[in-house]
C-alpha cells in the first residue's frame, strides 16, 4: 500500500495558504459597515440636538418650499405615530430588529449587503438611543422628528437611513445579488 503521509503528523489535504494575520475581505467590509452605522448615528443624534435647540415645538420653517419643512415633534410611536400607547413594545421590537441586523451584517459575504446593513443598523440605533435616553424615560422615550414631508409625516435622519437601506435591500434582492455566497463561510461576492 502506498505511503499516504510523507511524514508523521502532516495533514492529508493541501496546506492552508492563508495566514491568520491576513484579514479577510469580510473584516474590511464589516469595518466599513460599522463605520457607516457609526456615521449614521452621529449624524442622526447631531441633527436631533440641533433640532431641539433651534426649533420650537410645532414651529414650521420651509426647507424645500412646502415640500419639506422643519418642524419639531416628539414621537412616542412608530411611523405615522402608530403605536403611541405601546412605546415600550416598539422599543423591544426595535432592539430585536437591531440584533437581527447586526447578526446578518456579520454573516454576509457581500460587501454591498454589508454596507447596506450597516446603514440600516445606524438608523435603527439612532432611533433606539432616543427610546432609551429621552423623556419620558428608558424604553419609553420619544423619538425626535423634525423633517416634515409635506404634512404627510415627520421623520429624522435615522428614518432616512432606514428607508434608503430598505430600498437598496429590495433592489439587491430584485437584481439577484446574493446576501451570502453559496456554501461559503468567508468567501467574497459582489
HUURZI-V209248 format. One record per backbone hydrogen bond with DSSP energy under -0.5 kcal/mol. NH is the residue of the N-H (numbers start at 1). CO is the residue of the C=O. E is the energy in kcal/mol with one decimal. If there is no record, write none. Layout:
NH_CO_E ; NH_CO_E
//
This chain:
4_2_-0.6 ; 10_7_-1.8 ; 17_15_-0.5 ; 22_19_-1.1 ; 23_21_-0.7 ; 27_24_-0.7 ; 28_24_-1.2 ; 29_25_-2.3 ; 30_26_-3.0 ; 31_27_-2.4 ; 32_28_-2.4 ; 33_29_-3.0 ; 34_30_-3.0 ; 35_31_-2.1 ; 36_32_-2.5 ; 37_33_-2.4 ; 38_34_-2.4 ; 39_35_-2.8 ; 40_36_-2.3 ; 41_37_-2.3 ; 42_38_-2.5 ; 43_39_-2.8 ; 44_40_-2.6 ; 45_41_-3.0 ; 46_42_-2.6 ; 47_43_-2.4 ; 48_44_-1.9 ; 49_45_-2.3 ; 50_46_-2.2 ; 51_47_-2.7 ; 52_48_-2.6 ; 53_49_-1.8 ; 54_50_-2.0 ; 55_51_-2.5 ; 58_72_-2.1 ; 59_56_-1.9 ; 61_70_-1.8 ; 63_65_-0.6 ; 63_68_-2.3 ; 64_68_-2.8 ; 67_64_-1.4 ; 68_64_-1.1 ; 69_148_-2.7 ; 70_61_-3.5 ; 71_69_-0.6 ; 71_146_-2.0 ; 72_56_-0.7 ; 72_59_-0.6 ; 73_145_-2.8 ; 75_73_-0.6 ; 75_143_-3.3 ; 76_74_-0.6 ; 78_82_-3.8 ; 81_78_-1.7 ; 82_79_-1.7 ; 84_81_-0.8 ; 86_83_-1.7 ; 87_84_-0.6 ; 89_86_-0.5 ; 90_86_-2.1 ; 91_87_-2.2 ; 92_88_-2.0 ; 93_89_-2.5 ; 94_90_-2.5 ; 95_91_-2.4 ; 96_92_-2.3 ; 97_93_-2.6 ; 98_94_-2.3 ; 99_95_-2.4 ; 100_96_-2.3 ; 101_97_-2.8 ; 102_98_-2.4 ; 103_99_-2.4 ; 104_100_-2.5 ; 105_101_-2.8 ; 106_102_-1.9 ; 107_103_-1.4 ; 108_104_-1.7 ; 109_179_-1.5 ; 110_179_-0.8 ; 114_110_-2.4 ; 115_111_-2.5 ; 116_112_-2.2 ; 117_113_-2.8 ; 118_114_-2.0 ; 119_115_-2.1 ; 120_116_-2.3 ; 121_117_-2.7 ; 122_118_-2.3 ; 123_119_-2.0 ; 124_120_-2.5 ; 125_121_-2.7 ; 126_122_-2.3 ; 127_123_-1.9 ; 128_124_-2.0 ; 129_125_-2.5 ; 130_126_-1.0 ; 131_127_-1.9 ; 132_128_-2.3 ; 133_129_-2.6 ; 134_130_-2.0 ; 137_134_-1.2 ; 139_131_-1.0 ; 140_137_-2.2 ; 141_131_-2.5 ; 141_137_-0.7 ; 142_135_-2.3 ; 143_75_-2.7 ; 145_73_-2.4 ; 145_143_-0.6 ; 146_155_-2.9 ; 147_155_-2.6 ; 148_69_-3.1 ; 148_146_-0.8 ; 149_147_-0.7 ; 149_153_-2.8 ; 150_67_-0.9 ; 150_148_-1.3 ; 152_149_-2.1 ; 155_147_-2.5 ; 160_156_-1.7 ; 161_157_-2.3 ; 162_158_-2.3 ; 163_159_-2.6 ; 164_160_-2.9 ; 165_161_-2.5 ; 166_162_-2.3 ; 167_163_-2.4 ; 168_164_-2.5 ; 169_165_-2.7 ; 170_166_-2.1 ; 171_167_-2.4 ; 172_168_-2.9 ; 173_169_-2.2 ; 174_170_-2.7 ; 175_171_-2.6 ; 176_172_-0.5 ; 176_173_-1.0 ; 177_172_-2.4 ; 178_176_-0.7 ; 184_181_-1.9 ; 189_109_-1.7
//
